[in-house]
Amino acid sequence: MWQGFKKFAVKGNVIDLAVAVIIGAAFGKIVKSLVDDIIMPLLGILLGGISFTDLKVTVGEAVITYGVFIQNVVDFFLIAFVIFFMVRLYKKIERKEEVKSEMKIDQKEELLREIRDLLKEPPNRSS
């Protein structure tokens, strides 16, 4: 059983997944800090200093803090937007690098293309 577990745990996919989870957690902290510490204070200024977290209703002895819920929904959408923007930016950079690498054609590849094009031409039968 131990050998089976070692084979499973050492496979590339499991290691890649572990690294992705760790990096994802760290990235999540960065995005959360961006939303909580930069975007939300600026949004609060634009909304006239309104803080959603202070919104609540008291029903009998129960306190319903619906403002915290609203804040969490706003945080979710802001975090989703920031992640969308970051992924989109990454993909744009990745595409530019692909185009650059495609533009660099190896000499051997260029010769092979020329040979292919010459073979496609019909033979000259003028003789």
PyMOL commands that set and color helices and strands:
alter all, ss='L'
color gray80, all
select helices_A, chain A and resi 2-10+12-46+52-54+66-103+107-120
alter helices_A, ss='H'
color red, helices_A
select strands_A, chain A and resi 57-59+62-64
alter strands_A, ss='S'
color yellow, strands_A
deselect
rebuild
show_as cartoon
